[in-house]
Amino acid sequence: MERLDKFLVSQNIGSRKEAARLVRGGAVTVNGQTAKDPAQKLDPALDRVAVDGREVAYRKHLYIMMNKPTGVLSATEDKHTPTVLDLLPPDLQRRRLFPAGRLDKDTTGLLLITDDGDFAHRMLVPKSHVYKRYQAVTERPVTQEDVEAFAAGIRRGELQFAPARLWSGEEGGRPVALVEIREGKFHQVKRMFEATGNRVLELRRLAVGGLVLDPELGPGECRLLSEEEAASVFS
């Protein structure tokens, strides 16, 4: 059971004070009955709550897909640089949201934002074998030796990177590579290419597990995922 005002706040309906004001002003109903006490208890999964006649579509957790642009930090807040949370539209802003994993400041593409810590942990731990697919524009074309080195696992200084999948290609006359990793170590993709004597010029994440970046999302745009879409990360 949960307090009514706390429930409203969790669904991004104002602050605790604003939620209490809505209740005391008669704007909130629970199962069709006007609520009078912000401390009223309810079961979010069973009880129907409406504000100004509009039913609140309860979601325990949010799963948001963002097409991260360059120049933005994968962080919850920063005093000097905009973060991915700063890009969320008002209707998707919610307390306790955080980026599940990170993309470097200059890396673009698929980023998941959620308030579900268990989901993020399961997605990120290597033993879950959730591969992240990237497209990299590289300084030189990928060789068969590079492919084999990635497949065997690469050591960079004291760091040992797990085996990864690598394919070579070309786009617009530029050498392009596709790489899939199941870890998320600091600057991992870039460091792995550096270890083979190559350099990443541009990096974009295309997919996480079975979830592919929505081509309709422009840089900085985002949308809410259904629970089925979020679950496809693990498919």
C-alpha positions in Angstrom: 0.0 0.0 0.0 1.2 3.5 -0.7 0.2 7.1 0.3 -1.9 8.9 -2.4 0.4 12.0 -2.5 3.5 9.8 -2.8 1.8 7.8 -5.6 1.1 11.1 -7.5 4.7 12.3 -7.2 6.0 8.9 -8.4 3.9 9.3 -11.5 5.3 12.8 -12.2 2.3 14.7 -11.0 3.8 17.6 -9.2 5.9 17.8 -6.0 4.7 16.4 -2.7 3.2 19.8 -1.8 1.5 20.2 -5.1 0.1 16.7 -5.0 -1.4 17.4 -1.5 -2.9 20.6 -2.8 -4.6 18.8 -5.7 -6.0 16.3 -3.2 -7.3 18.9 -0.8 -8.7 20.9 -3.7 -10.9 17.9 -4.8 -9.1 17.3 -8.0 -8.2 13.7 -7.3 -10.4 10.7 -7.2 -9.7 7.1 -6.2 -12.0 4.5 -7.7 -14.4 7.2 -8.6 -14.6 8.7 -5.1 -13.2 12.2 -4.4 -10.1 11.9 -2.2 -9.8 14.2 0.8 -6.6 13.1 2.5 -3.2 13.1 0.8 -2.2 10.3 3.3 -5.0 8.0 2.0 -3.6 4.5 1.3 -4.1 2.8 -2.0 -2.8 -0.2 -4.1 -1.2 1.4 -7.2 -1.7 -1.9 -9.1 -5.4 -2.2 -8.3 -6.9 1.2 -7.5 -7.8 3.7 -10.2 -6.6 7.2 -9.6 -7.7 10.2 -11.7 -6.7 13.8 -11.6 -9.1 16.4 -13.0 -11.1 13.5 -14.5 -8.1 12.0 -16.3 -7.0 8.5 -15.2 -3.4 8.2 -14.2 -1.8 5.4 -16.2 0.3 3.8 -13.5 3.8 2.6 -14.4 6.0 1.2 -11.6 9.1 1.9 -13.7 9.9 3.9 -16.8 12.1 2.7 -19.6 13.1 5.4 -22.0 15.0 5.1 -25.3 17.1 8.1 -26.3 19.1 8.8 -29.4 21.9 10.5 -27.5 23.6 13.4 -29.3 27.2 14.3 -29.1 28.3 16.8 -26.4 26.0 15.5 -23.7 27.0 13.6 -20.6 25.5 10.2 -19.6 25.0 11.4 -16.1 22.1 12.5 -13.8 23.5 16.0 -13.3 26.5 18.2 -14.0 27.3 21.8 -13.1 29.0 22.7 -16.4 27.7 20.3 -19.2 24.2 19.3 -20.1 23.2 15.7 -19.3 20.9 13.3 -21.0 18.3 13.9 -18.2 18.3 17.6 -19.2 17.0 16.5 -22.6 13.9 14.7 -21.3 10.6 16.4 -22.1 8.5 17.3 -19.0 6.1 14.4 -19.4 9.0 11.9 -19.1 10.8 13.6 -16.2 10.6 11.6 -13.0 12.6 11.3 -9.8 15.3 8.6 -9.6 15.8 8.3 -13.3 19.3 7.5 -14.4 21.1 6.4 -17.6 21.5 2.6 -17.6 25.2 2.4 -18.6 27.0 5.3 -20.2 28.1 6.6 -23.6 31.1 8.9 -23.9 30.4 12.6 -24.4 31.2 12.3 -28.1 29.5 9.0 -28.6 26.0 9.0 -30.0 23.1 6.6 -30.4 21.0 4.3 -28.2 20.9 5.1 -24.5 18.4 3.6 -22.0 17.2 5.7 -19.2 15.2 4.1 -16.3 14.4 4.2 -12.6 14.7 0.4 -12.4 18.0 -0.5 -10.7 17.5 -4.2 -11.0 16.9 -3.9 -14.8 20.0 -1.8 -15.3 22.2 -4.2 -13.2 21.0 -7.2 -15.1 21.6 -5.5 -18.4 25.1 -4.3 -17.6 26.7 -7.3 -15.9 28.8 -9.3 -18.3 27.4 -12.7 -17.2 24.0 -11.7 -18.6 25.6 -11.7 -22.1 23.7 -8.7 -23.3 25.7 -7.5 -26.3 25.9 -3.8 -27.2 26.3 -3.2 -30.9 28.3 -0.1 -32.2 29.1 1.4 -35.5 32.6 2.9 -35.6 34.1 5.1 -38.3 37.8 4.2 -38.1 41.1 5.7 -39.2 41.9 2.6 -41.3 40.0 -0.4 -42.6 39.6 -3.4 -40.3 41.7 -6.4 -41.1 41.2 -10.1 -40.6 43.9 -9.9 -37.9 41.8 -7.3 -36.1 38.7 -9.5 -36.3 40.7 -12.4 -34.8 42.2 -10.2 -32.1 38.8 -9.0 -31.0 37.4 -12.5 -31.0 40.3 -13.7 -28.7 39.9 -10.9 -26.2 42.3 -7.9 -26.1 44.7 -6.8 -23.3 45.3 -3.0 -23.1 47.8 -2.2 -20.3 46.5 -3.8 -17.2 43.0 -4.2 -18.6 41.7 -7.4 -20.2 38.8 -7.0 -22.5 36.5 -10.0 -23.0 36.1 -11.5 -26.5 34.1 -9.3 -28.9 32.6 -9.6 -32.4 33.9 -7.4 -35.2 32.9 -6.9 -38.8 34.4 -4.6 -41.4 32.6 -2.4 -43.9 32.5 0.9 -45.8 30.2 3.8 -45.8 30.5 6.9 -48.0 34.1 5.9 -48.8 35.0 5.8 -45.2 36.1 2.6 -43.3 33.3 1.5 -41.0 33.3 -1.3 -38.5 30.5 -3.0 -36.5 31.5 -4.2 -33.1 29.6 -6.0 -30.4 30.8 -6.1 -26.7 29.2 -7.5 -23.6 31.2 -5.4 -21.1 31.1 -1.7 -20.5 34.6 -0.7 -19.4 35.7 2.9 -19.7 36.3 3.9 -23.4 36.3 0.1 -24.1 35.5 0.2 -27.9 38.0 2.9 -28.5 40.7 1.2 -26.4 40.2 -2.1 -28.2 40.7 -0.4 -31.6 43.8 1.5 -30.2 45.3 -1.8 -29.1 45.2 -3.0 -32.8 46.8 0.2 -34.0 43.6 1.8 -35.2 41.6 4.8 -34.0 37.9 5.5 -33.7 36.9 8.8 -35.4 33.1 8.4 -34.7 31.2 6.0 -32.6 27.5 5.3 -32.5 25.5 2.7 -30.5 22.9 0.9 -32.6 21.5 -1.8 -30.3 21.4 -3.2 -26.8 20.6 -6.9 -26.8 17.5 -7.3 -29.0 16.5 -3.6 -28.7 17.5 -1.6 -31.8 17.6 2.2 -31.9 14.4 3.6 -33.3 15.3 5.2 -36.7 12.5 7.8 -36.2 14.3 9.3 -33.3 16.5 12.3 -34.2 19.5 13.3 -32.1 18.4 14.2 -28.6 14.9 12.8 -29.0 13.5 10.0 -26.9 10.4 8.0 -26.3 8.9 5.7 -23.7 9.4 2.0 -24.2 6.7 -0.6 -23.6 7.5 -3.3 -21.1 7.7 -5.7 -24.0 10.3 -3.5 -25.8 12.3 -3.1 -22.6 12.3 -6.9 -22.1 13.7 -7.4 -25.6 17.0 -6.2 -24.3 17.4 -9.7 -22.9 16.2 -11.6 -25.9 
